[in-house]
Amino acid sequence: MKSSVLVSLFLFVSIISFAQEGFKGEHFIEVTGNAKQEVDPNEIYVNVQLREFEENREKVSLEKLDKEFWDAIKGANIDKKKVSLANVGSQFGKLGRKDKDAFREKTYQLILSSGGELEKLLEKIEPVKVNQVVITKVSHTDIEKFRIELKVKALQAAKTKAESLLKSIGSEIGKPLMVREFENFYPQNDMATNVMVRSKAGYEAEGGMPAEDPTAFRKITLQAQVTAQFEIK
């Protein structure tokens, strides 16, 4: 029994000692700073899908669509280096598995630099009767630079907040003790808009109506959050 009391007393003293050690050190204030910025994208990733189809009981070949596609690229003054082949395949439009029943398809990926370039592409590609045009991603070539700049602004905001709070109680901010950042720069719904722009023929085939503004998409929203601890003088 005496042994149990001694063990309990030892644990109690240890806990008190640990707690006292935990409160030793500098007094500090912990604050969070936020920064936000909207950026116009200069990289617009667009997928253009060509797919054979029947018109007046005749199949419109992939070769014909492909030629018309490249004519449209030339007409829109888009550099061929911005165009790459993303996918080639075929789909069976009927129950049979014969080659003549397969509708071949091809998908190109384009990386455009502005909404104006996208608008020009849509204008020239309209007569081609492409199966669909999809904006898969918007980005910016200096996105990493913007990330760092936004972190700095968030940290400066945290420091300003700490200075204001301490000034209100007659204290001053000291040296930084800890800085912790959070990676939350671009929400998925802003960076990958997944906007689909179908050709007029595609909408009519599905009984729908084309969008009023097919080239509209959101700006890139960048956000940074930093938590910092500062010494209280």
C-alpha positions as a Markdown table, in Angstrom:
| # | Residue | x | y | z |
|---|---|---|---|---|
| 1 | Met | 0.0 | 0.0 | 0.0 |
| 2 | Lys | 2.8 | 2.3 | 0.9 |
| 3 | Ser | 4.5 | 1.5 | -2.4 |
| 4 | Ser | 1.4 | 2.4 | -4.3 |
| 5 | Val | 1.2 | 5.8 | -2.5 |
| 6 | Leu | 4.9 | 6.5 | -3.3 |
| 7 | Val | 4.4 | 5.7 | -7.0 |
| 8 | Ser | 1.3 | 7.9 | -7.2 |
| 9 | Leu | 3.1 | 10.7 | -5.5 |
| 10 | Phe | 6.0 | 10.4 | -7.9 |
| 11 | Leu | 3.7 | 10.5 | -10.9 |
| 12 | Phe | 1.9 | 13.6 | -9.5 |
| 13 | Val | 5.1 | 15.4 | -8.9 |
| 14 | Ser | 6.3 | 14.5 | -12.5 |
| 15 | Ile | 3.1 | 15.8 | -14.0 |
| 16 | Ile | 3.5 | 19.1 | -12.1 |
| 17 | Ser | 7.1 | 19.4 | -13.2 |
| 18 | Phe | 6.2 | 18.7 | -16.8 |
| 19 | Ala | 3.4 | 21.3 | -16.7 |
| 20 | Gln | 5.8 | 23.9 | -15.3 |
| 21 | Glu | 8.3 | 23.2 | -18.0 |
| 22 | Gly | 5.6 | 23.6 | -20.6 |
| 23 | Phe | 4.9 | 27.1 | -19.5 |
| 24 | Lys | 8.5 | 28.2 | -19.4 |
| 25 | Gly | 10.0 | 30.3 | -22.2 |
| 26 | Glu | 8.9 | 33.4 | -24.0 |
| 27 | His | 5.5 | 34.9 | -24.1 |
| 28 | Phe | 4.1 | 35.0 | -27.6 |
| 29 | Ile | 1.1 | 35.9 | -29.7 |
| 30 | Glu | -0.1 | 33.5 | -32.4 |
| 31 | Val | -2.0 | 35.0 | -35.4 |
| 32 | Thr | -3.1 | 34.0 | -38.9 |
| 33 | Gly | -2.6 | 36.0 | -42.0 |
| 34 | Asn | -4.4 | 35.6 | -45.3 |
| 35 | Ala | -3.9 | 36.8 | -48.9 |
| 36 | Lys | -5.9 | 36.4 | -52.0 |
| 37 | Gln | -5.3 | 37.3 | -55.7 |
| 38 | Glu | -7.1 | 36.8 | -59.0 |
| 39 | Val | -5.0 | 36.2 | -62.1 |
| 40 | Asp | -6.0 | 36.2 | -65.7 |
| 41 | Pro | -4.9 | 32.8 | -67.2 |
| 42 | Asn | -2.4 | 32.8 | -70.0 |
| 43 | Glu | -2.5 | 29.0 | -70.5 |
| 44 | Ile | -5.9 | 27.6 | -71.6 |
| 45 | Tyr | -5.9 | 23.8 | -72.2 |
| 46 | Val | -8.5 | 22.8 | -74.7 |
| 47 | Asn | -9.4 | 19.4 | -76.0 |
| 48 | Val | -11.0 | 19.1 | -79.4 |
| 49 | Gln | -12.6 | 15.8 | -80.3 |
| 50 | Leu | -13.2 | 14.7 | -83.9 |
| 51 | Arg | -15.5 | 11.8 | -84.4 |
| 52 | Glu | -16.9 | 10.3 | -87.6 |
| 53 | Phe | -20.7 | 10.5 | -88.0 |
| 54 | Glu | -23.4 | 9.7 | -90.5 |
| 55 | Glu | -24.9 | 12.5 | -92.6 |
| 56 | Asn | -27.5 | 11.8 | -95.3 |
| 57 | Arg | -26.7 | 8.0 | -94.8 |
| 58 | Glu | -23.1 | 8.7 | -95.6 |
| 59 | Lys | -20.2 | 8.5 | -93.2 |
| 60 | Val | -18.2 | 11.6 | -92.8 |
| 61 | Ser | -14.6 | 10.3 | -92.6 |
| 62 | Leu | -12.1 | 11.1 | -89.9 |
| 63 | Glu | -9.6 | 12.1 | -92.7 |
| 64 | Lys | -12.1 | 14.8 | -93.9 |
| 65 | Leu | -12.7 | 16.1 | -90.4 |
| 66 | Asp | -8.9 | 16.1 | -89.7 |
| 67 | Lys | -8.1 | 18.1 | -92.8 |
| 68 | Glu | -10.9 | 20.6 | -91.9 |
| 69 | Phe | -9.6 | 20.8 | -88.4 |
| 70 | Trp | -6.1 | 21.8 | -89.5 |
| 71 | Asp | -7.5 | 24.3 | -92.0 |
| 72 | Ala | -9.3 | 25.9 | -89.1 |
| 73 | Ile | -6.1 | 26.0 | -87.0 |
| 74 | Lys | -4.4 | 27.7 | -89.9 |
| 75 | Gly | -7.3 | 30.1 | -90.3 |
| 76 | Ala | -7.2 | 31.0 | -86.6 |
| 77 | Asn | -3.4 | 31.7 | -86.9 |
| 78 | Ile | -2.6 | 29.2 | -84.2 |
| 79 | Asp | 0.9 | 27.9 | -84.1 |
| 80 | Lys | 1.0 | 24.1 | -84.8 |
| 81 | Lys | 3.4 | 23.8 | -81.8 |
| 82 | Lys | 0.4 | 24.5 | -79.6 |
| 83 | Val | -1.4 | 21.5 | -80.9 |
| 84 | Ser | -0.7 | 17.9 | -79.9 |
| 85 | Leu | -2.4 | 14.5 | -80.4 |
| 86 | Ala | -4.1 | 13.5 | -77.1 |
| 87 | Asn | -6.0 | 10.3 | -78.1 |
| 88 | Val | -7.0 | 8.1 | -81.0 |
| 89 | Gly | -9.7 | 5.5 | -80.9 |
| 90 | Ser | -13.1 | 4.3 | -82.2 |
| 91 | Gln | -16.6 | 3.7 | -81.0 |
| 92 | Phe | -19.2 | 1.2 | -82.4 |
| 93 | Gly | -22.3 | 3.0 | -83.4 |
| 94 | Lys | -24.2 | -0.2 | -84.0 |
| 95 | Leu | -24.7 | -3.6 | -82.4 |
| 96 | Gly | -22.4 | -5.2 | -85.0 |
| 97 | Arg | -18.6 | -5.4 | -84.5 |
| 98 | Lys | -17.6 | -4.9 | -88.2 |
| 99 | Asp | -15.0 | -2.3 | -89.0 |
| 100 | Lys | -17.5 | -0.4 | -91.2 |
| 101 | Asp | -19.7 | 0.1 | -88.2 |
| 102 | Ala | -17.0 | 1.7 | -86.1 |
| 103 | Phe | -16.9 | 5.4 | -85.8 |
| 104 | Arg | -13.3 | 6.5 | -85.5 |
| 105 | Glu | -12.3 | 9.4 | -83.3 |
| 106 | Lys | -9.3 | 11.6 | -82.6 |
| 107 | Thr | -8.7 | 14.1 | -79.8 |
| 108 | Tyr | -6.3 | 17.0 | -80.0 |
| 109 | Gln | -5.0 | 19.1 | -77.1 |
| 110 | Leu | -4.3 | 22.8 | -77.6 |
| 111 | Ile | -2.6 | 25.2 | -75.2 |
| 112 | Leu | -3.9 | 28.7 | -76.0 |
| 113 | Ser | -2.7 | 31.9 | -74.4 |
| 114 | Ser | -5.8 | 34.1 | -74.2 |
| 115 | Gly | -9.6 | 34.1 | -74.4 |
| 116 | Gly | -9.3 | 36.0 | -77.7 |
| 117 | Glu | -7.3 | 33.1 | -79.2 |
| 118 | Leu | -9.9 | 30.7 | -78.0 |
| 119 | Glu | -12.7 | 32.8 | -79.5 |
| 120 | Lys | -10.9 | 32.9 | -82.8 |
| 121 | Leu | -10.5 | 29.1 | -82.7 |
| 122 | Leu | -14.2 | 28.5 | -82.0 |
| 123 | Glu | -15.1 | 30.8 | -84.9 |
| 124 | Lys | -12.9 | 29.0 | -87.4 |
| 125 | Ile | -13.7 | 25.5 | -86.1 |
| 126 | Glu | -17.5 | 25.9 | -86.1 |
| 127 | Pro | -18.0 | 24.7 | -89.7 |
| 128 | Val | -15.9 | 21.6 | -89.0 |
| 129 | Lys | -18.6 | 19.9 | -87.0 |
| 130 | Val | -16.3 | 18.7 | -84.3 |
| 131 | Asn | -17.9 | 16.4 | -81.7 |
| 132 | Gln | -17.0 | 18.6 | -78.8 |
| 133 | Val | -14.6 | 21.2 | -77.4 |
| 134 | Val | -13.7 | 21.0 | -73.8 |
| 135 | Ile | -11.7 | 23.5 | -71.7 |
| 136 | Thr | -9.9 | 21.1 | -69.3 |
| 137 | Lys | -7.6 | 23.5 | -67.4 |
| 138 | Val | -6.6 | 27.1 | -67.0 |
| 139 | Ser | -3.3 | 28.1 | -65.6 |
| 140 | His | -0.5 | 30.8 | -65.7 |
| 141 | Thr | 3.1 | 30.5 | -66.7 |
| 142 | Asp | 4.2 | 32.4 | -63.6 |
| 143 | Ile | 2.0 | 30.5 | -61.1 |
| 144 | Glu | 4.9 | 29.5 | -58.9 |
| 145 | Lys | 6.1 | 33.1 | -58.7 |
| 146 | Phe | 2.6 | 34.2 | -57.6 |
| 147 | Arg | 2.5 | 31.5 | -55.0 |
| 148 | Ile | 5.7 | 32.8 | -53.3 |
| 149 | Glu | 4.5 | 36.4 | -53.5 |
| 150 | Leu | 1.2 | 35.5 | -51.9 |
| 151 | Lys | 2.9 | 33.7 | -49.0 |
| 152 | Val | 4.9 | 36.8 | -48.3 |
| 153 | Lys | 1.8 | 39.0 | -48.3 |
| 154 | Ala | 0.0 | 36.5 | -46.0 |
| 155 | Leu | 3.0 | 36.6 | -43.5 |
| 156 | Gln | 3.1 | 40.4 | -43.7 |
| 157 | Ala | -0.7 | 40.5 | -42.9 |
| 158 | Ala | -0.1 | 38.2 | -39.9 |
| 159 | Lys | 2.7 | 40.5 | -38.6 |
| 160 | Thr | 0.4 | 43.6 | -39.1 |
| 161 | Lys | -2.4 | 41.9 | -37.2 |
| 162 | Ala | -0.1 | 41.0 | -34.3 |
| 163 | Glu | 1.3 | 44.5 | -34.1 |
| 164 | Ser | -2.2 | 46.0 | -33.9 |
| 165 | Leu | -3.4 | 43.6 | -31.3 |
| 166 | Leu | -0.4 | 44.1 | -29.0 |
| 167 | Lys | -0.5 | 47.9 | -29.5 |
| 168 | Ser | -4.1 | 47.9 | -28.1 |
| 169 | Ile | -2.8 | 46.5 | -24.8 |
| 170 | Gly | 0.3 | 48.6 | -24.6 |
| 171 | Ser | 2.8 | 45.9 | -25.8 |
| 172 | Glu | 5.1 | 45.5 | -28.7 |
| 173 | Ile | 5.9 | 42.7 | -31.1 |
| 174 | Gly | 9.2 | 40.9 | -30.9 |
| 175 | Lys | 11.1 | 38.4 | -33.0 |
| 176 | Pro | 9.2 | 35.7 | -34.9 |
| 177 | Leu | 9.2 | 32.4 | -33.2 |
| 178 | Met | 7.3 | 30.1 | -35.6 |
| 179 | Val | 5.8 | 30.4 | -39.1 |
| 180 | Arg | 3.5 | 27.7 | -40.6 |
| 181 | Glu | 2.0 | 27.9 | -44.1 |
| 182 | Phe | -1.0 | 26.2 | -45.6 |
| 183 | Glu | -1.1 | 24.9 | -49.2 |
| 184 | Asn | -4.4 | 26.1 | -50.4 |
| 185 | Phe | -3.6 | 28.2 | -53.5 |
| 186 | Tyr | -6.2 | 27.3 | -56.1 |
| 187 | Pro | -9.5 | 25.8 | -55.4 |
| 188 | Gln | -10.4 | 23.0 | -57.8 |
| 189 | Asn | -13.5 | 24.7 | -59.1 |
| 190 | Asp | -11.3 | 27.7 | -60.3 |
| 191 | Met | -8.3 | 26.0 | -61.7 |
| 192 | Ala | -10.0 | 23.1 | -63.5 |
| 193 | Thr | -13.3 | 24.7 | -64.7 |
| 194 | Asn | -14.2 | 21.7 | -66.9 |
| 195 | Val | -16.2 | 24.0 | -69.2 |
| 196 | Met | -17.6 | 22.2 | -72.2 |
| 197 | Val | -18.2 | 24.1 | -75.5 |
| 198 | Arg | -20.0 | 22.0 | -78.1 |
| 199 | Ser | -20.3 | 22.8 | -81.7 |
| 200 | Lys | -23.6 | 24.1 | -83.0 |
| 201 | Ala | -24.1 | 20.8 | -84.9 |
| 202 | Gly | -23.5 | 18.9 | -81.7 |
| 203 | Tyr | -26.1 | 20.9 | -79.8 |
| 204 | Glu | -28.6 | 20.5 | -82.5 |
| 205 | Ala | -28.0 | 16.8 | -82.7 |
| 206 | Glu | -28.8 | 16.5 | -78.9 |
| 207 | Gly | -31.8 | 18.8 | -79.1 |
| 208 | Gly | -30.1 | 21.5 | -77.0 |
| 209 | Met | -29.1 | 25.1 | -77.4 |
| 210 | Pro | -25.5 | 26.5 | -77.5 |
| 211 | Ala | -24.2 | 28.6 | -74.6 |
| 212 | Glu | -24.6 | 32.3 | -74.9 |
| 213 | Asp | -21.0 | 33.0 | -74.1 |
| 214 | Pro | -18.9 | 29.9 | -74.9 |
| 215 | Thr | -15.6 | 31.5 | -74.3 |
| 216 | Ala | -16.3 | 32.7 | -70.7 |
| 217 | Phe | -14.3 | 31.1 | -67.9 |
| 218 | Arg | -13.2 | 32.2 | -64.4 |
| 219 | Lys | -10.0 | 33.9 | -63.4 |
| 220 | Ile | -7.6 | 31.9 | -61.4 |
| 221 | Thr | -8.1 | 32.5 | -57.7 |
| 222 | Leu | -5.0 | 32.1 | -55.6 |
| 223 | Gln | -5.1 | 32.0 | -51.8 |
| 224 | Ala | -2.4 | 31.7 | -49.1 |
| 225 | Gln | -2.7 | 31.3 | -45.4 |
| 226 | Val | 0.1 | 31.6 | -42.9 |
| 227 | Thr | 0.1 | 31.2 | -39.1 |
| 228 | Ala | 2.9 | 32.9 | -37.1 |
| 229 | Gln | 4.0 | 33.3 | -33.6 |
| 230 | Phe | 5.7 | 36.5 | -32.4 |
| 231 | Glu | 7.5 | 37.2 | -29.2 |
| 232 | Ile | 5.7 | 39.7 | -26.9 |
| 233 | Lys | 8.2 | 42.3 | -25.5 |
